[in-house]
Amino acid sequence: WVEFHEVELEHIFWRWDVNAMVFWKGNIREYGGQEYLHVILVDEQGTKMEAVACGDHHMMFNNVLIEGETYDFLGVYFTPTYVDPIPNMYRLCEYYAVILLPNTVIKTPQRPIWISECPRAFREFEDVYRQPVDTFADVIGVVVYASEIQDRGDFRRRPNGHVVIMNQRKNFIIIHVNDPHLQCHIWEWHRTAYQFKTLAALHVKISTMQGGVTTTDYSQIIFLPYVLMRTI
């Protein structure tokens, strides 16, 4: 067995067993005449890694895997993400991805699995700045500014706002927060700016604005997370 944060170059030569929850499952897509399934997994340490099934077996995984469910994946390979057979497929900017093989076995875990709320480590903001637009990252920092809640001005009148967080190196990231995350944290939002609370924003999308990220439906906002501001 191996956890995602332990994967190094030496692991790509062998098959491994991993335990992980399906965080996100994409639709079946086609590239170069071949269909594939793309999912994002998260292990017990809260570390995410992308997984891909290409070829005739992709439909089997599509039928079995359910978002939010945890599985034992027995007999997978890891591959460096710079070996990218499908351009712009990877969205996490991690060094490795999981390859689901035709004979990879999917089983229900024999013990209760508790997925950590936050990852074991967060990226430095400088690394986040360099990520391509529309990729995803987890960030953490102290809130130094919180805007008033506004609406978009369109017909849906969906509320939105933004916060600025600072890390230990005194670098900043602007987080554009959309509903439903505002409604879930309406009370924390009003007092967070002057209480200098720690905020973790998980699976936020890199925006076109330098130093900016945006929440999506899969994002999570956590005030005062019980984790160290450890970086990788």
N, C-alpha and C positions, 0 to 999 in steps of 0.2 A: 504493500500500500504506500501511496505517496500523497502528500498535500501539495497544493498548487504552488505555494511559496517556496517549496523545496526543489522544484524542477530546474535542472541545469542541463547543459549540453550533453552530459553523459547519459541522461535519461532517454534520449531520443533513439537509442540503439536497442531498447528493450520494451517489452510490453508491461503495462502496469495496471493496478487496480486503484480506483479512486471512488470516494464517496462524495456526492455533491447534490445540491438541489438545482432544479431547472429554474433559473431566475427569469429567463426570457427565451421564447421560442419563436423564430421567424417563420414566415410562409415558405413553402417550397419555391425555389427559384431555379432558373436555368441559365447556364453560361457555357458557351462553346458546344451546344448540343447535349450537355449533360446536366441533369437536375441534381440539386443538392439541398441539404437541410443545414441551417445555421442556428445554433443555440448559444446561450451564455449560461454557464454553470457557476455556482458559488459553493465553496466548501465550508467545513465547520469553522475555519478560521476567518470566514468572511471574505476570502480572496476569490475574485472572479477570474474565470478563464473561458475563452470561446472554444466551442467544439463544432466540428463539421463532419457530416456524413455525405459522401459523394458516391454515386453509382446506384446500382439496383436496390441496395439495402436501405436507402434513405427513407423510403416510405414506411418501412418497419419501425424505424425510430420515430418518425412523425406520428405514427398511430399509437405508440407506447408512451412517449414522453409527454408529461403534463406540466405546465407552469405551476410552480409552487410545491411540487412533489419532489421527494428526495429518493435517490436511487444509489445502488452499488453498480458502478460501471467496471466490469471485469474484463481485462485484456484490451486496453486502449494504447495507442501510441501518442507521443508528443512530437510536434514538429515546430521548428523555428518559424515565427510569423513573417520573417523576411522572405521565406519560400512561399510566395503568395500566388497560387495558381489562378485565383480569381481576383482581379484588380479591385482594390478598395473594399474588400470584404470585411476585413478585421476592423473592429470599432473600439477596442480597449487599449490599444497601444502596448500590449504586453509582449514579452519576448517569445512566448510559446503558446501553442494552441493544442487542443485535444483532437485526435483523429479517431472517429468511431468506425470500427472495422466491421465487415460482414459477420464475423464470428465474435464480436464483442457481446458479452452477456449482460443483460440488464436485470437486476434483481431488487426486490424490496429489502432494505436493511434489516438485519436481525436485532438491532438495538435502536433505542430512541436516538435521534440525531438532532442536536441543537445547533442551529446556524448562528454564528456570532452576528450581533446587530451591526457592528462596524468591522471593517477590515483590520487586520493586525498591524498594518502600516499604511500611511498615506503618501502620495507623491509630493515632492517639493513643488512649490508654485512655479518655479522656473521651468520644471519639466512640463507642467500643465500648459504653460505659455507656448511651448514648442509643439504641442499636439496639433494635428490637422483639425480643421473645422469639421463638425458633425461626428467626431469621436467622443468617447465618454471617459469621465474620470471621477474619482472620489476625492473630496477636498475637506479640510478641517481648519478652523482658525477661530480667532476671537472677533466677535462682531463689533465693529467700530462705527458703523452707520447703518441705519435702517430707514428706508423711505416711507412716506405715507402710502397707504394702500389706494390704488387707483383702478380704473377700469380701462380697457383697451380702446374704448370709443367706438367699437364696432357693434353690430346688432346683437351680439351675444352678451355684451357688457360683462365679460369675465374679468374679475379682479386680478391685479398683478402688482408687484412691488419689487424692490431689490434691496439687497444687503451687501455691505462690503465687509469682508473678513480679512484679518491680518494673521500671518503665521509668525513663528519664532524668529525668522530672519527679517521681519518687518516688511515683507512683500504683501501685496494685496490682490484679491480676486473679487470681482463683482458678480454676484449671483442674482440672476433675474428669476424671480419666483412667481410661478403661475398657480392658479387653482388646479387641484384641490388642496395643495400644500398650504396656501394661505388660510383657508377656512379651518384646517386641522390645527393650526398654531396661532390662531388669532390673538390669544391672550399673551403668549410669549412675544409675539411680534411687537405689541405696543410698548413693552418695557425692556426689550432686549438691547436697544441702542445705548441706553444710559446705565445698564447693569453689566456691560462687557461680558456677555455670556459666550461660552464656547459653542460653536455650531458646526455640525458635520453635514455636508451635502453629498449624498451618495448617488452615483450614476447620473451625473449632470452632463449635459451636452456642451461641448466647446462651441462658442458662438463666433460670429465673424468679427466681433469687437475684441481687440487685444485685451487679454486679461479678464474676459467675460465668459460666464457659463450660464446655461439656462436649464430649468427643471423640465422634466417630461413626466408622462404618466407613470413611468417606472422609477422615477427619482424618489429619494427619501430625505426628509429634513429632520435632523435630530438635534434638539437643544440640550446642552449639558450632557453630552455622551460620556459614558463611564469608560473612556479609553485614554491612553496616553497619546499625545500629539507626536507619535513616532512616524518618521518618514522613511522613504526608500529612495 
